[in-house]
Amino acid sequence: MNPQGPVLPEVRQVKPGDTLLLCRCGRSPQLPDCLSACVDALELLPEREQFLLLCRCGSSRRLPYCDGSHNQPVAGFKARWWRFWRGL
C-alpha cells in the first residue's frame, strides 16, 4: 500500500472527438495514461459522452479499467456495500 494511503481510481469524463492512450500493462508511471506507444496500449476513441472508472494502482485485472483490486477483499454483500458508502 502507498504510504499516503490507497491509490484510488480516476473518474474521467470522455467525449466524442477525444483520443485516449490508456495503459493495459500496468508499467506506465502515469497510470491510467500510457506515455509511450506501448504494444499493449489501448487507443480509445469514444463515440459518446461517458464516464470511465480508470485504474491508477496497476492492480486491476481489467486494465485500464478499475476492478476494485485496490481494496482488501471482504466477504459478503453487506460488507462490500458498507465499504462503498463509507468511502463516499
Secondary structure, DSSP 4 states (H G I P E B T S, - for coil): --TTS----EEEEE-TT--EEE-SSS--TTTTB--S--TT-EEE--SS-EEEEE-SSS--TTTTB--STTSPP--SHHHHHHHHHHT-
